Amino acid sequence: MRVFVTGATGFVGSAVVHELLATGHQVVGLARSDKAAEALKAAGADVHRGALDDLDSLRDGAAIADGVIHLAFIHDFSNFEAAAATDRQAIEAIGSELEGSGKPFVGASGTLMLPSGRLGTEEDAPLPTTPRRSEEAAMTLVQHGVRSSVVRLAPTVHGPGDHGFVRTLIDIARTKGVSAYTGDGSNRWSAVHRFDAACLFRLALEAAPAGSILHGVGEEGVPFRDIAGVIGRHLNLPVVSISREEADSHFGWLSFAVKADNPTSSVLTRERFGWRPVHTALIPDLEEGHYFNS
Ligand SMILES: NC(=O)c1ccc[n+]([C@@H]2O[C@H](COP(=O)([O-])OP(=O)(O)OC[C@H]3O[C@@H](n4cnc5c(N)ncnc54)[C@H](OP(=O)(O)O)[C@@H]3O)[C@@H](O)[C@H]2O)c1
């Protein structure tokens, strides 16, 4: 397939580009800068210049493709509602071009949108209060003749080059001089290695029926205390418990995630799509040390 990939230069997107090319697909990656265009060419992808807020560029990218994987997102947590609105408009623009074609569209979302404190499954709906509506927008495309599906990713997609939540936790620990968790630290994060996540996006593109929700979750629930423990050990910092109230000032915008208990199943995804995560689990990945070299 000739696949238009937005966010193709990102942490997950660059792994998806590699996975698609390695399995015989062609990739056209969205690039908003010369640097991104060069990175895509070096990876073996074609380049389509444009940006999330240039809706014509998104429609044009979709028009020349047999399918779309949408991974671009503005990760500005200080203005998340605006980022979510841009994302929704981008999905609608791509969807308008794919309308009636039966072509695949694969969007991204996160398991943190699910209710906290119990094992989330593919059959759970996201909390209605979540500002990010990627899933709803992608599911709307199904009614317009698009084979649309969504991969919900664990809060930590990990591996070398990660600049997401775990990298932020490490930066906060360095700044504060302690590696903290809340309460007894038994709240859980699900996790997935970026190469396993990339494989799942490819499987969704190739085979997910319209309306599918897939869980990009390699590990159901890693206790947060264990994550804080490895970080503290590698940075040679004390590992401490703080209250949920203290977490807001300690972790800033990330405190919502630090406090979350987000165990998530991917049993149905594995059964339905034959997905088998094989790459390093989160704690061994942290133990490898690459997170602490810079
Ligand atoms: N990584 C995780 O742990 C995780 C967890 C849950 C969900 N997710 C979701 O998975 C998807 C991919 O995440 P990621 O970690 O790969 O993100 P990332 O590393 O931050 O990459 C973001 C991508 O979006 C592109 N982008 C940002 N703003 C853009 C704009 N205005 N116009 C065009 N492109 C723009 C970036 O392009 P440039 O190269 O030009 O900056 C980059 O390719 C996102 O929807 C994310 O929310 C990720």
The ligand as an SDF file (V2000), in Angstrom:
LIG
                    3D

 48 52  0  0  0  0  0  0  0  0999 V2000
    4.7300    8.4270   22.9270 N   0  0  0  0  0  0  0  0  0  0  0  0
    3.8130    8.0470   23.8200 C   0  0  0  0  0  0  0  0  0  0  0  0
    4.1680    7.5890   24.9290 O   0  0  0  0  0  0  0  0  0  0  0  0
    2.3400    8.1370   23.4970 C   0  0  0  0  0  0  0  0  0  0  0  0
    1.4080    7.6550   24.4260 C   0  0  0  0  0  0  0  0  0  0  0  0
    0.0500    7.7440   24.1560 C   0  0  0  0  0  0  0  0  0  0  0  0
   -0.3750    8.3010   22.9450 C   0  0  0  0  0  0  0  0  0  0  0  0
    0.5540    8.7910   22.0610 N   0  0  0  0  0  0  0  0  0  0  0  0
    0.0690    9.3740   20.7870 C   0  0  0  0  0  0  0  0  0  0  0  0
    0.7210    8.7540   19.6870 O   0  0  0  0  0  0  0  0  0  0  0  0
    0.8930    9.7030   18.6260 C   0  0  0  0  0  0  0  0  0  0  0  0
    2.3680    9.7830   18.2670 C   0  0  0  0  0  0  0  0  0  0  0  0
    3.0920   10.2080   19.4160 O   0  0  0  0  0  0  0  0  0  0  0  0
    4.6700   10.4490   19.4060 P   0  0  0  0  0  0  0  0  0  0  0  0
    5.1710   10.0740   20.7400 O   0  0  0  0  0  0  0  0  0  0  0  0
    5.2880    9.8160   18.1940 O   0  0  0  0  0  0  0  0  0  0  0  0
    4.7410   12.0350   19.2630 O   0  0  0  0  0  0  0  0  0  0  0  0
    6.0110   12.9610   18.9640 P   0  0  0  0  0  0  0  0  0  0  0  0
    7.2780   12.1810   19.0790 O   0  0  0  0  0  0  0  0  0  0  0  0
    5.8530   14.1710   19.8090 O   0  0  0  0  0  0  0  0  0  0  0  0
    5.8410   13.3500   17.4390 O   0  0  0  0  0  0  0  0  0  0  0  0
    4.8490   14.2390   17.0360 C   0  0  0  0  0  0  0  0  0  0  0  0
    4.8090   14.2600   15.5230 C   0  0  0  0  0  0  0  0  0  0  0  0
    3.7930   15.1900   15.1330 O   0  0  0  0  0  0  0  0  0  0  0  0
    4.3740   16.1380   14.2430 C   0  0  0  0  0  0  0  0  0  0  0  0
    3.7280   17.4270   14.4280 N   0  0  0  0  0  0  0  0  0  0  0  0
    3.5870   18.1330   15.5870 C   0  0  0  0  0  0  0  0  0  0  0  0
    2.9620   19.2830   15.3470 N   0  0  0  0  0  0  0  0  0  0  0  0
    2.7100   19.3100   14.0170 C   0  0  0  0  0  0  0  0  0  0  0  0
    2.0890   20.2460   13.1410 C   0  0  0  0  0  0  0  0  0  0  0  0
    1.5980   21.4020   13.6180 N   0  0  0  0  0  0  0  0  0  0  0  0
    2.0040   19.9470   11.8370 N   0  0  0  0  0  0  0  0  0  0  0  0
    2.4930   18.7700   11.3550 C   0  0  0  0  0  0  0  0  0  0  0  0
    3.1050   17.8420   12.1110 N   0  0  0  0  0  0  0  0  0  0  0  0
    3.1990   18.1210   13.4240 C   0  0  0  0  0  0  0  0  0  0  0  0
    5.8430   16.2000   14.6150 C   0  0  0  0  0  0  0  0  0  0  0  0
    6.5730   16.7100   13.5170 O   0  0  0  0  0  0  0  0  0  0  0  0
    8.0210   17.4350   13.6890 P   0  0  0  0  0  0  0  0  0  0  0  0
    9.0390   16.3440   13.5080 O   0  0  0  0  0  0  0  0  0  0  0  0
    8.0490   18.4270   12.5820 O   0  0  0  0  0  0  0  0  0  0  0  0
    8.0550   18.0630   15.0610 O   0  0  0  0  0  0  0  0  0  0  0  0
    6.1200   14.7210   14.8720 C   0  0  0  0  0  0  0  0  0  0  0  0
    6.2890   14.0340   13.6520 O   0  0  0  0  0  0  0  0  0  0  0  0
    0.3050   11.0180   19.1590 C   0  0  0  0  0  0  0  0  0  0  0  0
   -1.0470   11.0970   18.7910 O   0  0  0  0  0  0  0  0  0  0  0  0
    0.4230   10.8350   20.6560 C   0  0  0  0  0  0  0  0  0  0  0  0
   -0.4260   11.6790   21.4150 O   0  0  0  0  0  0  0  0  0  0  0  0
    1.8880    8.7030   22.2980 C   0  0  0  0  0  0  0  0  0  0  0  0
  1  2  1  0
  2  3  2  0
  2  4  1  0
  4  5  1  0
  4 48  2  0
  5  6  2  0
  6  7  1  0
  7  8  2  0
  8  9  1  0
  8 48  1  0
  9 10  1  0
  9 46  1  0
 10 11  1  0
 11 12  1  0
 11 44  1  0
 12 13  1  0
 13 14  1  0
 14 15  2  0
 14 16  1  0
 14 17  1  0
 17 18  1  0
 18 19  2  0
 18 20  1  0
 18 21  1  0
 21 22  1  0
 22 23  1  0
 23 24  1  0
 23 42  1  0
 24 25  1  0
 25 26  1  0
 25 36  1  0
 26 27  1  0
 26 35  1  0
 27 28  2  0
 28 29  1  0
 29 30  1  0
 29 35  2  0
 30 31  1  0
 30 32  2  0
 32 33  1  0
 33 34  2  0
 34 35  1  0
 36 37  1  0
 36 42  1  0
 37 38  1  0
 38 39  2  0
 38 40  1  0
 38 41  1  0
 42 43  1  0
 44 45  1  0
 44 46  1  0
 46 47  1  0
M  CHG  2   8   1  16  -1
M  END
$$$$
